[in-house]
């Protein structure tokens, strides 16, 4: 069980790193490489940016849940 959550934590960590790097910052970030560098003429966030935000939040919450569950499992086993 610990091994499964450890693998999930590694996968979520890698996904979270990639998702954060894809966000557009002051310099454009890696999102420019994938076509995210185009500005919307309407103003505000584009649909792709909002979806990227949502996915990042969900993966972050899953990452946090894995850490909490791993901590509880290790505490109860020890």
PDB file with one MODEL, atoms N, CA, C and O in Angstrom:
MODEL        1
ATOM      1  N   UNK A   1       0.817  -1.190   0.000  1.00  0.00           N
ATOM      2  CA  UNK A   1       0.000   0.000   0.000  1.00  0.00           C
ATOM      3  C   UNK A   1       0.870   1.267   0.000  1.00  0.00           C
ATOM      4  O   UNK A   1       0.583   2.237  -0.701  1.00  0.00           O
ATOM      5  N   UNK A   2       1.938   1.228   0.804  1.00  0.00           N
ATOM      6  CA  UNK A   2       2.843   2.366   0.849  1.00  0.00           C
ATOM      7  C   UNK A   2       3.506   2.544  -0.509  1.00  0.00           C
ATOM      8  O   UNK A   2       3.694   3.670  -0.968  1.00  0.00           O
ATOM      9  N   UNK A   3       3.860   1.437  -1.152  1.00  0.00           N
ATOM     10  CA  UNK A   3       4.521   1.508  -2.452  1.00  0.00           C
ATOM     11  C   UNK A   3       3.595   2.151  -3.490  1.00  0.00           C
ATOM     12  O   UNK A   3       4.051   2.960  -4.299  1.00  0.00           O
ATOM     13  N   UNK A   4       2.323   1.811  -3.480  1.00  0.00           N
ATOM     14  CA  UNK A   4       1.365   2.384  -4.426  1.00  0.00           C
ATOM     15  C   UNK A   4       1.215   3.888  -4.253  1.00  0.00           C
ATOM     16  O   UNK A   4       1.209   4.633  -5.234  1.00  0.00           O
ATOM     17  N   UNK A   5       1.095   4.337  -3.002  1.00  0.00           N
ATOM     18  CA  UNK A   5       0.969   5.772  -2.751  1.00  0.00           C
ATOM     19  C   UNK A   5       2.286   6.499  -3.039  1.00  0.00           C
ATOM     20  O   UNK A   5       2.276   7.660  -3.449  1.00  0.00           O
ATOM     21  N   UNK A   6       3.411   5.822  -2.827  1.00  0.00           N
ATOM     22  CA  UNK A   6       4.699   6.439  -3.153  1.00  0.00           C
ATOM     23  C   UNK A   6       4.842   6.650  -4.653  1.00  0.00           C
ATOM     24  O   UNK A   6       5.322   7.693  -5.096  1.00  0.00           O
ATOM     25  N   UNK A   7       4.428   5.661  -5.428  1.00  0.00           N
ATOM     26  CA  UNK A   7       4.472   5.797  -6.890  1.00  0.00           C
ATOM     27  C   UNK A   7       3.513   6.892  -7.346  1.00  0.00           C
ATOM     28  O   UNK A   7       3.852   7.696  -8.214  1.00  0.00           O
ATOM     29  N   UNK A   8       2.317   6.923  -6.761  1.00  0.00           N
ATOM     30  CA  UNK A   8       1.345   7.966  -7.104  1.00  0.00           C
ATOM     31  C   UNK A   8       1.900   9.349  -6.761  1.00  0.00           C
ATOM     32  O   UNK A   8       1.690  10.306  -7.506  1.00  0.00           O
ATOM     33  N   UNK A   9       2.606   9.454  -5.637  1.00  0.00           N
ATOM     34  CA  UNK A   9       3.188  10.735  -5.236  1.00  0.00           C
ATOM     35  C   UNK A   9       4.248  11.189  -6.238  1.00  0.00           C
ATOM     36  O   UNK A   9       4.324  12.373  -6.566  1.00  0.00           O
ATOM     37  N   UNK A  10       5.054  10.266  -6.716  1.00  0.00           N
ATOM     38  CA  UNK A  10       6.072  10.604  -7.713  1.00  0.00           C
ATOM     39  C   UNK A  10       5.412  11.067  -9.005  1.00  0.00           C
ATOM     40  O   UNK A  10       5.828  12.066  -9.593  1.00  0.00           O
ATOM     41  N   UNK A  11       4.387  10.348  -9.450  1.00  0.00           N
ATOM     42  CA  UNK A  11       3.687  10.708 -10.689  1.00  0.00           C
ATOM     43  C   UNK A  11       3.027  12.077 -10.553  1.00  0.00           C
ATOM     44  O   UNK A  11       3.146  12.915 -11.447  1.00  0.00           O
ATOM     45  N   UNK A  12       2.326  12.310  -9.428  1.00  0.00           N
ATOM     46  CA  UNK A  12       1.676  13.603  -9.228  1.00  0.00           C
ATOM     47  C   UNK A  12       2.698  14.729  -9.106  1.00  0.00           C
ATOM     48  O   UNK A  12       2.438  15.847  -9.551  1.00  0.00           O
ATOM     49  N   UNK A  13       3.851  14.452  -8.511  1.00  0.00           N
ATOM     50  CA  UNK A  13       4.892  15.469  -8.398  1.00  0.00           C
ATOM     51  C   UNK A  13       5.408  15.880  -9.773  1.00  0.00           C
ATOM     52  O   UNK A  13       5.568  17.069 -10.048  1.00  0.00           O
ATOM     53  N   UNK A  14       5.667  14.903 -10.632  1.00  0.00           N
ATOM     54  CA  UNK A  14       6.134  15.207 -11.979  1.00  0.00           C
ATOM     55  C   UNK A  14       5.078  15.962 -12.781  1.00  0.00           C
ATOM     56  O   UNK A  14       5.395  16.911 -13.498  1.00  0.00           O
ATOM     57  N   UNK A  15       3.820  15.535 -12.655  1.00  0.00           N
ATOM     58  CA  UNK A  15       2.739  16.223 -13.359  1.00  0.00           C
ATOM     59  C   UNK A  15       2.609  17.664 -12.875  1.00  0.00           C
ATOM     60  O   UNK A  15       2.420  18.582 -13.674  1.00  0.00           O
ATOM     61  N   UNK A  16       2.710  17.854 -11.572  1.00  0.00           N
ATOM     62  CA  UNK A  16       2.572  19.192 -11.003  1.00  0.00           C
ATOM     63  C   UNK A  16       3.703  20.100 -11.470  1.00  0.00           C
ATOM     64  O   UNK A  16       3.478  21.275 -11.763  1.00  0.00           O
ATOM     65  N   UNK A  17       4.917  19.561 -11.542  1.00  0.00           N
ATOM     66  CA  UNK A  17       6.039  20.349 -12.050  1.00  0.00           C
ATOM     67  C   UNK A  17       5.789  20.790 -13.486  1.00  0.00           C
ATOM     68  O   UNK A  17       5.981  21.958 -13.823  1.00  0.00           O
ATOM     69  N   UNK A  18       5.365  19.867 -14.320  1.00  0.00           N
ATOM     70  CA  UNK A  18       5.120  20.210 -15.718  1.00  0.00           C
ATOM     71  C   UNK A  18       3.984  21.212 -15.870  1.00  0.00           C
ATOM     72  O   UNK A  18       4.077  22.141 -16.672  1.00  0.00           O
ATOM     73  N   UNK A  19       2.920  21.028 -15.107  1.00  0.00           N
ATOM     74  CA  UNK A  19       1.783  21.945 -15.206  1.00  0.00           C
ATOM     75  C   UNK A  19       2.154  23.351 -14.751  1.00  0.00           C
ATOM     76  O   UNK A  19       1.733  24.331 -15.365  1.00  0.00           O
ATOM     77  N   UNK A  20       2.933  23.459 -13.689  1.00  0.00           N
ATOM     78  CA  UNK A  20       3.339  24.778 -13.209  1.00  0.00           C
ATOM     79  C   UNK A  20       4.251  25.449 -14.225  1.00  0.00           C
ATOM     80  O   UNK A  20       4.149  26.656 -14.446  1.00  0.00           O
ATOM     81  N   UNK A  21       5.140  24.681 -14.843  1.00  0.00           N
ATOM     82  CA  UNK A  21       6.027  25.258 -15.845  1.00  0.00           C
ATOM     83  C   UNK A  21       5.283  25.702 -17.099  1.00  0.00           C
ATOM     84  O   UNK A  21       5.747  26.592 -17.811  1.00  0.00           O
ATOM     85  N   UNK A  22       4.144  25.096 -17.374  1.00  0.00           N
ATOM     86  CA  UNK A  22       3.376  25.461 -18.558  1.00  0.00           C
ATOM     87  C   UNK A  22       2.597  26.759 -18.378  1.00  0.00           C
ATOM     88  O   UNK A  22       2.171  27.370 -19.357  1.00  0.00           O
ATOM     89  N   UNK A  23       2.410  27.182 -17.122  1.00  0.00           N
ATOM     90  CA  UNK A  23       1.685  28.424 -16.885  1.00  0.00           C
ATOM     91  C   UNK A  23       2.461  29.605 -17.434  1.00  0.00           C
ATOM     92  O   UNK A  23       3.691  29.613 -17.475  1.00  0.00           O
ATOM     93  N   UNK A  24       1.705  30.591 -17.849  1.00  0.00           N
ATOM     94  CA  UNK A  24       2.329  31.793 -18.402  1.00  0.00           C
ATOM     95  C   UNK A  24       2.689  32.729 -17.267  1.00  0.00           C
ATOM     96  O   UNK A  24       1.840  33.101 -16.456  1.00  0.00           O
ATOM     97  N   UNK A  25       3.932  33.096 -17.221  1.00  0.00           N
ATOM     98  CA  UNK A  25       4.407  34.034 -16.217  1.00  0.00           C
ATOM     99  C   UNK A  25       4.754  35.352 -16.875  1.00  0.00           C
ATOM    100  O   UNK A  25       4.242  35.675 -17.946  1.00  0.00           O
ATOM    101  N   UNK A  26       5.616  36.103 -16.240  1.00  0.00           N
ATOM    102  CA  UNK A  26       6.029  37.389 -16.798  1.00  0.00           C
ATOM    103  C   UNK A  26       6.794  37.210 -18.106  1.00  0.00           C
ATOM    104  O   UNK A  26       6.660  38.017 -19.026  1.00  0.00           O
ATOM    105  N   UNK A  27       7.592  36.153 -18.184  1.00  0.00           N
ATOM    106  CA  UNK A  27       8.402  35.937 -19.372  1.00  0.00           C
ATOM    107  C   UNK A  27       7.742  35.040 -20.399  1.00  0.00           C
ATOM    108  O   UNK A  27       8.327  34.806 -21.456  1.00  0.00           O
ATOM    109  N   UNK A  28       6.572  34.538 -20.141  1.00  0.00           N
ATOM    110  CA  UNK A  28       5.892  33.671 -21.091  1.00  0.00           C
ATOM    111  C   UNK A  28       5.970  32.213 -20.700  1.00  0.00           C
ATOM    112  O   UNK A  28       5.021  31.467 -20.941  1.00  0.00           O
ATOM    113  N   UNK A  29       7.068  31.781 -20.103  1.00  0.00           N
ATOM    114  CA  UNK A  29       7.210  30.416 -19.636  1.00  0.00           C
ATOM    115  C   UNK A  29       7.233  29.395 -20.755  1.00  0.00           C
ATOM    116  O   UNK A  29       7.360  29.744 -21.929  1.00  0.00           O
ATOM    117  N   UNK A  30       7.111  28.156 -20.389  1.00  0.00           N
ATOM    118  CA  UNK A  30       7.124  27.075 -21.360  1.00  0.00           C
ATOM    119  C   UNK A  30       5.819  27.001 -22.150  1.00  0.00           C
ATOM    120  O   UNK A  30       5.740  26.306 -23.162  1.00  0.00           O
ATOM    121  N   UNK A  31       4.803  27.716 -21.687  1.00  0.00           N
ATOM    122  CA  UNK A  31       3.532  27.678 -22.416  1.00  0.00           C
ATOM    123  C   UNK A  31       3.672  28.273 -23.817  1.00  0.00           C
ATOM    124  O   UNK A  31       2.883  27.953 -24.706  1.00  0.00           O
ATOM    125  N   UNK A  32       4.672  29.139 -24.019  1.00  0.00           N
ATOM    126  CA  UNK A  32       4.920  29.689 -25.363  1.00  0.00           C
ATOM    127  C   UNK A  32       5.306  28.601 -26.350  1.00  0.00           C
ATOM    128  O   UNK A  32       4.994  28.692 -27.537  1.00  0.00           O
ATOM    129  N   UNK A  33       5.982  27.579 -25.864  1.00  0.00           N
ATOM    130  CA  UNK A  33       6.410  26.495 -26.747  1.00  0.00           C
ATOM    131  C   UNK A  33       5.215  25.725 -27.308  1.00  0.00           C
ATOM    132  O   UNK A  33       5.283  25.188 -28.414  1.00  0.00           O
ATOM    133  N   UNK A  34       4.133  25.673 -26.552  1.00  0.00           N
ATOM    134  CA  UNK A  34       2.969  24.899 -26.946  1.00  0.00           C
ATOM    135  C   UNK A  34       1.851  25.773 -27.501  1.00  0.00           C
ATOM    136  O   UNK A  34       0.697  25.348 -27.536  1.00  0.00           O
ATOM    137  N   UNK A  35       2.171  26.969 -27.927  1.00  0.00           N
ATOM    138  CA  UNK A  35       1.180  27.845 -28.531  1.00  0.00           C
ATOM    139  C   UNK A  35       0.405  28.675 -27.533  1.00  0.00           C
ATOM    140  O   UNK A  35      -0.603  29.286 -27.887  1.00  0.00           O
ATOM    141  N   UNK A  36       0.851  28.708 -26.303  1.00  0.00           N
ATOM    142  CA  UNK A  36       0.146  29.496 -25.299  1.00  0.00           C
ATOM    143  C   UNK A  36       0.569  30.945 -25.267  1.00  0.00           C
ATOM    144  O   UNK A  36       0.095  31.702 -24.420  1.00  0.00           O
ATOM    145  N   UNK A  37       1.448  31.354 -26.164  1.00  0.00           N
ATOM    146  CA  UNK A  37       1.970  32.710 -26.148  1.00  0.00           C
ATOM    147  C   UNK A  37       1.075  33.733 -26.803  1.00  0.00           C
ATOM    148  O   UNK A  37       1.342  34.931 -26.708  1.00  0.00           O
ATOM    149  N   UNK A  38       0.012  33.292 -27.469  1.00  0.00           N
ATOM    150  CA  UNK A  38      -0.884  34.231 -28.144  1.00  0.00           C
ATOM    151  C   UNK A  38      -1.790  34.900 -27.120  1.00  0.00           C
ATOM    152  O   UNK A  38      -2.373  34.233 -26.265  1.00  0.00           O
ATOM    153  N   UNK A  39      -1.901  36.206 -27.212  1.00  0.00           N
ATOM    154  CA  UNK A  39      -2.737  36.960 -26.287  1.00  0.00           C
ATOM    155  C   UNK A  39      -4.178  36.977 -26.778  1.00  0.00           C
ATOM    156  O   UNK A  39      -4.431  37.021 -27.982  1.00  0.00           O
ATOM    157  N   UNK A  40      -5.097  36.944 -25.865  1.00  0.00           N
ATOM    158  CA  UNK A  40      -6.511  37.037 -26.209  1.00  0.00           C
ATOM    159  C   UNK A  40      -6.887  38.505 -26.377  1.00  0.00           C
ATOM    160  O   UNK A  40      -6.516  39.338 -25.549  1.00  0.00           O
ATOM    161  N   UNK A  41      -7.607  38.824 -27.423  1.00  0.00           N
ATOM    162  CA  UNK A  41      -7.981  40.211 -27.657  1.00  0.00           C
ATOM    163  C   UNK A  41      -9.158  40.645 -26.783  1.00  0.00           C
ATOM    164  O   UNK A  41      -9.418  41.839 -26.641  1.00  0.00           O
ATOM    165  N   UNK A  42      -9.861  39.692 -26.206  1.00  0.00           N
ATOM    166  CA  UNK A  42     -11.021  40.011 -25.382  1.00  0.00           C
ATOM    167  C   UNK A  42     -10.594  40.451 -23.987  1.00  0.00           C
ATOM    168  O   UNK A  42     -11.315  41.194 -23.320  1.00  0.00           O
ATOM    169  N   UNK A  43      -9.429  39.998 -23.547  1.00  0.00           N
ATOM    170  CA  UNK A  43      -8.986  40.287 -22.192  1.00  0.00           C
ATOM    171  C   UNK A  43      -9.371  39.151 -21.275  1.00  0.00           C
ATOM    172  O   UNK A  43     -10.301  38.399 -21.566  1.00  0.00           O
ATOM    173  N   UNK A  44      -8.676  39.026 -20.192  1.00  0.00           N
ATOM    174  CA  UNK A  44      -8.938  37.938 -19.271  1.00  0.00           C
ATOM    175  C   UNK A  44      -8.254  36.666 -19.739  1.00  0.00           C
ATOM    176  O   UNK A  44      -7.417  36.686 -20.642  1.00  0.00           O
ATOM    177  N   UNK A  45      -8.621  35.575 -19.116  1.00  0.00           N
ATOM    178  CA  UNK A  45      -7.986  34.298 -19.413  1.00  0.00           C
ATOM    179  C   UNK A  45      -8.688  33.594 -20.555  1.00  0.00           C
ATOM    180  O   UNK A  45      -9.905  33.687 -20.714  1.00  0.00           O
ATOM    181  N   UNK A  46      -7.902  32.893 -21.339  1.00  0.00           N
ATOM    182  CA  UNK A  46      -8.494  32.085 -22.387  1.00  0.00           C
ATOM    183  C   UNK A  46      -8.999  30.784 -21.770  1.00  0.00           C
ATOM    184  O   UNK A  46      -8.716  30.482 -20.610  1.00  0.00           O
ATOM    185  N   UNK A  47      -9.734  30.037 -22.543  1.00  0.00           N
ATOM    186  CA  UNK A  47     -10.288  28.773 -22.056  1.00  0.00           C
ATOM    187  C   UNK A  47      -9.162  27.805 -21.711  1.00  0.00           C
ATOM    188  O   UNK A  47      -9.239  27.091 -20.712  1.00  0.00           O
ATOM    189  N   UNK A  48      -8.120  27.781 -22.533  1.00  0.00           N
ATOM    190  CA  UNK A  48      -6.998  26.873 -22.279  1.00  0.00           C
ATOM    191  C   UNK A  48      -6.294  27.221 -20.971  1.00  0.00           C
ATOM    192  O   UNK A  48      -5.902  26.323 -20.225  1.00  0.00           O
ATOM    193  N   UNK A  49      -6.129  28.509 -20.684  1.00  0.00           N
ATOM    194  CA  UNK A  49      -5.476  28.917 -19.438  1.00  0.00           C
ATOM    195  C   UNK A  49      -6.326  28.557 -18.230  1.00  0.00           C
ATOM    196  O   UNK A  49      -5.806  28.110 -17.208  1.00  0.00           O
ATOM    197  N   UNK A  50      -7.633  28.753 -18.349  1.00  0.00           N
ATOM    198  CA  UNK A  50      -8.508  28.399 -17.225  1.00  0.00           C
ATOM    199  C   UNK A  50      -8.519  26.893 -16.989  1.00  0.00           C
ATOM    200  O   UNK A  50      -8.516  26.444 -15.843  1.00  0.00           O
ATOM    201  N   UNK A  51      -8.533  26.111 -18.070  1.00  0.00           N
ATOM    202  CA  UNK A  51      -8.486  24.662 -17.908  1.00  0.00           C
ATOM    203  C   UNK A  51      -7.157  24.223 -17.316  1.00  0.00           C
ATOM    204  O   UNK A  51      -7.118  23.307 -16.494  1.00  0.00           O
ATOM    205  N   UNK A  52      -6.071  24.862 -17.720  1.00  0.00           N
ATOM    206  CA  UNK A  52      -4.765  24.553 -17.157  1.00  0.00           C
ATOM    207  C   UNK A  52      -4.742  24.877 -15.665  1.00  0.00           C
ATOM    208  O   UNK A  52      -4.164  24.131 -14.875  1.00  0.00           O
ATOM    209  N   UNK A  53      -5.364  25.979 -15.284  1.00  0.00           N
ATOM    210  CA  UNK A  53      -5.461  26.328 -13.867  1.00  0.00           C
ATOM    211  C   UNK A  53      -6.237  25.265 -13.098  1.00  0.00           C
ATOM    212  O   UNK A  53      -5.815  24.838 -12.024  1.00  0.00           O
ATOM    213  N   UNK A  54      -7.357  24.846 -13.641  1.00  0.00           N
ATOM    214  CA  UNK A  54      -8.190  23.838 -12.972  1.00  0.00           C
ATOM    215  C   UNK A  54      -7.453  22.518 -12.824  1.00  0.00           C
ATOM    216  O   UNK A  54      -7.486  21.897 -11.762  1.00  0.00           O
ATOM    217  N   UNK A  55      -6.790  22.092 -13.884  1.00  0.00           N
ATOM    218  CA  UNK A  55      -6.056  20.827 -13.840  1.00  0.00           C
ATOM    219  C   UNK A  55      -4.925  20.915 -12.812  1.00  0.00           C
ATOM    220  O   UNK A  55      -4.666  19.957 -12.084  1.00  0.00           O
ATOM    221  N   UNK A  56      -4.256  22.064 -12.757  1.00  0.00           N
ATOM    222  CA  UNK A  56      -3.166  22.238 -11.806  1.00  0.00           C
ATOM    223  C   UNK A  56      -3.679  22.165 -10.368  1.00  0.00           C
ATOM    224  O   UNK A  56      -3.037  21.560  -9.510  1.00  0.00           O
ATOM    225  N   UNK A  57      -4.818  22.770 -10.106  1.00  0.00           N
ATOM    226  CA  UNK A  57      -5.394  22.731  -8.753  1.00  0.00           C
ATOM    227  C   UNK A  57      -5.773  21.302  -8.379  1.00  0.00           C
ATOM    228  O   UNK A  57      -5.505  20.870  -7.258  1.00  0.00           O
ATOM    229  N   UNK A  58      -6.390  20.566  -9.294  1.00  0.00           N
ATOM    230  CA  UNK A  58      -6.798  19.185  -9.009  1.00  0.00           C
ATOM    231  C   UNK A  58      -5.578  18.318  -8.740  1.00  0.00           C
ATOM    232  O   UNK A  58      -5.568  17.551  -7.777  1.00  0.00           O
ATOM    233  N   UNK A  59      -4.550  18.425  -9.572  1.00  0.00           N
ATOM    234  CA  UNK A  59      -3.339  17.624  -9.372  1.00  0.00           C
ATOM    235  C   UNK A  59      -2.659  18.022  -8.062  1.00  0.00           C
ATOM    236  O   UNK A  59      -2.130  17.162  -7.357  1.00  0.00           O
ATOM    237  N   UNK A  60      -2.667  19.305  -7.729  1.00  0.00           N
ATOM    238  CA  UNK A  60      -2.099  19.754  -6.463  1.00  0.00           C
ATOM    239  C   UNK A  60      -2.835  19.180  -5.260  1.00  0.00           C
ATOM    240  O   UNK A  60      -2.212  18.791  -4.273  1.00  0.00           O
ATOM    241  N   UNK A  61      -4.155  19.126  -5.342  1.00  0.00           N
ATOM    242  CA  UNK A  61      -4.936  18.542  -4.252  1.00  0.00           C
ATOM    243  C   UNK A  61      -4.687  17.043  -4.129  1.00  0.00           C
ATOM    244  O   UNK A  61      -4.601  16.519  -3.018  1.00  0.00           O
ATOM    245  N   UNK A  62      -4.571  16.346  -5.263  1.00  0.00           N
ATOM    246  CA  UNK A  62      -4.259  14.919  -5.230  1.00  0.00           C
ATOM    247  C   UNK A  62      -2.860  14.678  -4.653  1.00  0.00           C
ATOM    248  O   UNK A  62      -2.651  13.729  -3.897  1.00  0.00           O
ATOM    249  N   UNK A  63      -1.909  15.540  -5.012  1.00  0.00           N
ATOM    250  CA  UNK A  63      -0.548  15.455  -4.483  1.00  0.00           C
ATOM    251  C   UNK A  63      -0.571  15.618  -2.959  1.00  0.00           C
ATOM    252  O   UNK A  63       0.071  14.857  -2.235  1.00  0.00           O
ATOM    253  N   UNK A  64      -1.314  16.614  -2.488  1.00  0.00           N
ATOM    254  CA  UNK A  64      -1.428  16.858  -1.048  1.00  0.00           C
ATOM    255  C   UNK A  64      -2.087  15.679  -0.334  1.00  0.00           C
ATOM    256  O   UNK A  64      -1.654  15.286   0.749  1.00  0.00           O
ATOM    257  N   UNK A  65      -3.141  15.113  -0.945  1.00  0.00           N
ATOM    258  CA  UNK A  65      -3.834  13.974  -0.343  1.00  0.00           C
ATOM    259  C   UNK A  65      -2.904  12.767  -0.244  1.00  0.00           C
ATOM    260  O   UNK A  65      -2.938  12.039   0.748  1.00  0.00           O
ATOM    261  N   UNK A  66      -2.076  12.549  -1.264  1.00  0.00           N
ATOM    262  CA  UNK A  66      -1.120  11.435  -1.218  1.00  0.00           C
ATOM    263  C   UNK A  66      -0.137  11.606  -0.071  1.00  0.00           C
ATOM    264  O   UNK A  66       0.205  10.637   0.607  1.00  0.00           O
ATOM    265  N   UNK A  67       0.318  12.835   0.149  1.00  0.00           N
ATOM    266  CA  UNK A  67       1.255  13.084   1.248  1.00  0.00           C
ATOM    267  C   UNK A  67       0.594  12.806   2.595  1.00  0.00           C
ATOM    268  O   UNK A  67       1.200  12.193   3.474  1.00  0.00           O
ATOM    269  N   UNK A  68      -0.642  13.254   2.753  1.00  0.00           N
ATOM    270  CA  UNK A  68      -1.353  13.045   4.016  1.00  0.00           C
ATOM    271  C   UNK A  68      -1.594  11.565   4.254  1.00  0.00           C
ATOM    272  O   UNK A  68      -1.366  11.071   5.358  1.00  0.00           O
ATOM    273  N   UNK A  69      -2.053  10.847   3.229  1.00  0.00           N
ATOM    274  CA  UNK A  69      -2.320   9.415   3.375  1.00  0.00           C
ATOM    275  C   UNK A  69      -1.031   8.649   3.663  1.00  0.00           C
ATOM    276  O   UNK A  69      -1.017   7.761   4.517  1.00  0.00           O
ATOM    277  N   UNK A  70       0.046   8.983   2.961  1.00  0.00           N
ATOM    278  CA  UNK A  70       1.325   8.319   3.233  1.00  0.00           C
ATOM    279  C   UNK A  70       1.787   8.572   4.663  1.00  0.00           C
ATOM    280  O   UNK A  70       2.294   7.663   5.320  1.00  0.00           O
ATOM    281  N   UNK A  71       1.616   9.789   5.146  1.00  0.00           N
ATOM    282  CA  UNK A  71       1.990  10.098   6.524  1.00  0.00           C
ATOM    283  C   UNK A  71       1.177   9.305   7.526  1.00  0.00           C
ATOM    284  O   UNK A  71       1.716   8.792   8.506  1.00  0.00           O
ATOM    285  N   UNK A  72      -0.124   9.203   7.281  1.00  0.00           N
ATOM    286  CA  UNK A  72      -0.981   8.436   8.191  1.00  0.00           C
ATOM    287  C   UNK A  72      -0.646   6.946   8.165  1.00  0.00           C
ATOM    288  O   UNK A  72      -0.605   6.297   9.210  1.00  0.00           O
ATOM    289  N   UNK A  73      -0.409   6.411   6.976  1.00  0.00           N
ATOM    290  CA  UNK A  73      -0.076   4.989   6.867  1.00  0.00           C
ATOM    291  C   UNK A  73       1.242   4.692   7.583  1.00  0.00           C
ATOM    292  O   UNK A  73       1.351   3.708   8.316  1.00  0.00           O
ATOM    293  N   UNK A  74       2.232   5.543   7.367  1.00  0.00           N
ATOM    294  CA  UNK A  74       3.528   5.319   8.007  1.00  0.00           C
ATOM    295  C   UNK A  74       3.449   5.479   9.530  1.00  0.00           C
ATOM    296  O   UNK A  74       4.143   4.783  10.270  1.00  0.00           O
ATOM    297  N   UNK A  75       2.606   6.391   9.982  1.00  0.00           N
ATOM    298  CA  UNK A  75       2.453   6.589  11.421  1.00  0.00           C
ATOM    299  C   UNK A  75       1.748   5.391  12.048  1.00  0.00           C
ATOM    300  O   UNK A  75       2.126   4.949  13.133  1.00  0.00           O
ATOM    301  N   UNK A  76       0.738   4.867  11.385  1.00  0.00           N
ATOM    302  CA  UNK A  76      -0.020   3.745  11.936  1.00  0.00           C
ATOM    303  C   UNK A  76       0.763   2.431  11.861  1.00  0.00           C
ATOM    304  O   UNK A  76       0.600   1.564  12.719  1.00  0.00           O
ATOM    305  N   UNK A  77       1.605   2.283  10.846  1.00  0.00           N
ATOM    306  CA  UNK A  77       2.403   1.060  10.712  1.00  0.00           C
ATOM    307  C   UNK A  77       3.558   1.034  11.714  1.00  0.00           C
ATOM    308  O   UNK A  77       3.970  -0.036  12.163  1.00  0.00           O
ATOM    309  N   UNK A  78       4.069   2.195  12.057  1.00  0.00           N
ATOM    310  CA  UNK A  78       5.249   2.264  12.935  1.00  0.00           C
ATOM    311  C   UNK A  78       4.825   2.254  14.340  1.00  0.00           C
ATOM    312  O   UNK A  78       5.666   2.305  15.238  1.00  0.00           O
TER     313      UNK A  78
ENDMDL
END
